C-alpha cells in the first residue's frame, strides 16, 4: 500500500509539472485505478488497450496542468476513455429549444437589487434544506433535464420550505417536445413541460432509470409545480450574482469538453463556447479564498467526479460559454 501511495505521489508531481513520460510505474497506477473505480474488462486485450488509453490520459492531464494556472486536472473515473468516447457518452451539442415562441421566458427584473448588498461569497448549500444531493445521469443525454429539475427542487424548497427529490425521468419520458436520452432537449423545454403539465412527481414515485421508456404517470400525482421561468438579462457576472443571491440557484448550459480530467480547485482558461452540457450554479466566491474568484457549479456525474460532484469555475464573463444564458423557474409569492 505504501508503494502505491508513493507511486501516486510521484505521478501527481509529474502531472502537475507537465513533465510526463511513460514509466514502468504506469501499470501499477492503472491497476490501482481499476480497483478505485471498479473497472472490469472482458478480455486481456481490452485491458491492454485501456491501459494505453490510460497512459494517453496521463499525458493529456500533464499538458492541461501545464497550461492552467491552478492545475486542477488529475486522474478521474474517465481516464480509460478516449476523448471521442468521453464526448460521445457524456456530452452532446444541445438542440434548439422546442418551446413555442409565445412561451419564451421573459427577463427577470433585477432593478430592485443593489450590487453593494451582495455578499462577497454565497452558496445555497450553506442554507439548510435548499439543495438536494448530487445525482448521476449515467449514460443518458439528460443533463438539461437534471439542471432544470435541480433548479425546481431548490426554488420549491426556498418558497415552500420543503426539500424533496423530484423526478427527472418524468421529463425524459413524457415531454413530447424533447427527445429523452437519445436526442436531448433544453432547459427551456424542461421548464415549459413542467409548467404545461402542472408539476413534477417525487423521484420515489417515478424513479430515474437513465434510459427512454414509455410515459407512465398513472395516477399522475405532481408534488411541485412552477408558475413560469425567466432569464437573467444580459448574462454577466454581476447580473448572475444578483439573481442567484436574491432568488435561487441558476440553470445554465456550457462547454464541458475539458472536464474529463477535472479533479478539484478552480479551473481556468480551458473552456470553449460550444454548449454541450447543462448544470446548476449554487453559489459564487468573489474573494481569493480558492486562489481566484469562482462560480460554484453542481454537475450530474455523481459524487466521484470533481469535488464531491462540484466544479469551481474561474469567475470571468463568458467562461465556458455559460454567460450565453442563465435561467430559473419561479413560483409567485
N, C-alpha and C positions, 0 to 999 in steps of 0.2 A: 504493500500500500504506500509506504514511504517513497519507494522508487517511482511509482506512478505519479505521486504528488510532485516530486522533483522534476519529472519529465514534463508535466503540465506547466509548472512554473517556468522552466526553460523555454518551452514552446511559446508561452504567453509573452515572454520578453522579446522573442524573435518576431511575434506577430505585431506587437506594439511598435517595435523599432523599424518595421518594414523590411527587415532582413530575413528573408525566408528562403531556405534551401531544403531540398528533400533530405531526410535523415532516417537512419535505422530506427530511431525512436518513434517515427510516424506510425508504425504498425501497432505499437503498444498504445499509442494515443487513440488510434482507430478502435481498438478492442475496448478501451475504456469508454469511448463514445458509444459503442454498441451496447455496453452494459448500462450506461447512464440513461440512454433514450430508448432502451428496449427494442433495438433493431433485430430483425430476423431475416436472413437472406436464404432463398430457396436452394441455391447451389453454391459451390465454392467459386465457380467462375463469376457468379453475380457478386459475391463478397469481394473478390479481387477487383472487379470493375468499380464497385462502390468505394473501395479503398483508393483507387486512382482519382475518383471524383472528390473524395475527402481531401486528398493531398492538394488538388487544384483549388479547393475551397480555402485551405490554409494559405495558399499563395495569394488568393484574392483578398483574404482578410488582411494580410500583411500590407498589400498595396493600398487598400482602403484606409487603414490606420495611418499610413504614411502621408495621406492627403487630408486627413481630418484632424483639426487642432486638438480635439478631446478624445480621440482614439476609442470610439465606443463599440468597435467590432471585435468579435471573438467567435469561438466555437458555439454553434447553436444546433438545434434539432434538425435544421435544414442543410447541414453540411454534407450529407450524402446525396444531395440533389444537384444536378447541373443547373445553371442559371435558367435555361429554357424550361426545364422541368418545374422549377420553382414558379416561374411566371405562369406556366400553363395551369398548374394546380391551385395556386393561391391568389393570383391577380388576373384581372381581365379589364380591358378598356371598357369604361362604363357607357351604356347606351344613352341615347337622348331620352328625356323624360316623356312618358306617355300621358302625363297629367294634362287634361283639356286646358286650352288657353284661358278660358274664363275662370279656371280654378287655380291659376298660377299664384303662388303666395305673394302677399304684399310685403312691403318693407317694414320692419319694426321701427317704432318711433323711439329714438334714443335721446330726444331733446330734453327730457326731464332728468337725465343723469349727468353728473358732473365728474369730469376727469379727476379733479382734486379729491373726490371722495373715494376713489378706488384704493383698495388695499394693495400693498406692493406685492403681496403673494396671496393666492387664494386657491383652494382646492375643495370641490364639493365632497370629496371623500372624507374630509375632516369635519363635515357637518353630519351628525349621526342620522342614519337611515335615509340617505338621499341618493346613494349609488349602489346598484346591485353588483354582485361579484362578477369577475371577468369570466367570459364564456369562450367556447371553442367552436368555430363554424365548421371545422373539419374540411373535407374535400367537396365543398359546395360553394358556389359563387354567390354567397349570401351576405357579404359584408354590408351592403346597402341596407338590407333588412335589419341586421343586428344594430347598426348605427341608429336607425330610426326607432327601433324598439327600446334600446337603451336610453335614448333621449326621452321617450314617452314614460318609461319607468321612473326616471328622475323628475320629470315635470309633474307626474301624478303624485309622487312622494312629497314634493315641495308644496303642492297646492292642497293635497288631500291628507297629508301626514300618514300615508300608507305605502310602504315599500314592498313591492312584490315582483317576482319574475314573470314577465308576460311572454306570450307565445310568438316566436319568430316563425315557426313552422306554419302557422295560420296564414301569414302573409305569403309565404312561398307557395302554398297550396291553393289559396283562394283568391288572390289578386289576379284577375284575368288580364290586366293590362301589363303585367310584367311576365317574366319567363322563368321564375323559380331559380333552381340551381344551374340550369343549362344556359340561359342567356342573360340572367341577371335582371336588374332593374335599377331604379334610382331612389334616393331618399325621398324625393318628392312623391314618387309613385307609392311608396310605402305609407307615407303620411296621408296621401289622398285616399288610399284604400281604407285606412283606419277611420278616417273622417266619414267616408261614404257609408261604410258598413255598420258603423255605430260602436266600434270599440274592439278591444283585444281580449281573448281568453287568457286565463292564467296559464303559465307554462306547464303546470302539473296536470292541466286538463287537456292540453294539446301539445304534446312533447316534441322536441326537436329531434329529427332523425337524419338530418344532413343529406336528404335526397328528395326528389319530387314525388309526390303522391297525390291521390285524389282528395279534393277538399271535403272535409268531414266534420264541420261544426254542428253536430247533431246530438243534443239540442244546442243551439247557439246561445251561449251564456257569457257575454262580454263583461269583463271586470273593470277595465279602464277605457275611457273614451277621451277624445280631444275636441276642441272647438275650432281648430284650424291650425295653420302653420305659417311661419313668417321667416323672411330672410334678414340677415344683418345687412344694412345698407352700406354700400361701398366697402366691402370687407377689407379691413386692415387691422393691425394690432390693437389700436385704441378702440375701434368700434366693437371688435370681438370681445375685448376685455370688459367693456361697459355692459354688453349684453349678458355675458357669462356671469359676471359678478352680481348683477341685479336680477337675473331671471333664472337661468338653468344652464346645464352643460349644453354644448353645441355639437350638432352633427355636421361633419364635413367629409369631403372626398378629396383625395390627394394622390400623389405618386409615391408608391411604396416599393418601387423596384429595388432600392438599395437596402431594404430592411431584412434581407435574408440572413445577414450575419450580425444584426444588432444585438448587443449583449446588455448594455446599460450605459448610463451617463447621457450627456447632451450630444445629439447628433447634428452636424452642420454640413452645409455645402455639398451634399451628395444626393440631392433630390432633383428630379426633372419636373416637368409640368404636365405629364400625360396622366390624367386622372384614371386610376385603376383599382382603387381601394377606398372604402369608407370606414370611418372611425368616429370616436366621440372625444371631444375636448372636455375634460372635467375641471381643468384649472390652469393657472399660469404662475410663473415666478419671475418678476421683473428685477430681482436682485441678482447678485453674483454668488448665491449660495451653492449652486451647481456649476460654477465657472462661467456661465453665461445665462442671460435671461432666456426663459424657455416656456413652451407650452407643455402641459401635462396631458398626454393623449392615451386613451384607452383603446386597445386593439381587441380583436376577437379570434386570436390564435392560441388561447389558453394561457395559463399562468407559467408554463415552462418557457415561454418566449419573453424576451426583453427583461424588464424589471417587474416581475410578477404580472406580466401581461400588459405593461405600460411602456411607452417610449417618451423620451423628453426631447422635444424638437427646438432647435435654435429659434428664438423669437425674432424673426425678421420678416417683413411683409412679403408674402408670396412664397415662403419656404415650402417646398414640396408641392406647390401649386394650390394649397388649400385655401388661400385667400380668394380663390375664384368664387366660392360660395360657401356661406355658413348659414345653417338653417335650424329651426327648432319648432316643435309643436307648442301649442299653448292651450291653457284652459282659462276661460273667462272667470274672473273673480266676482 
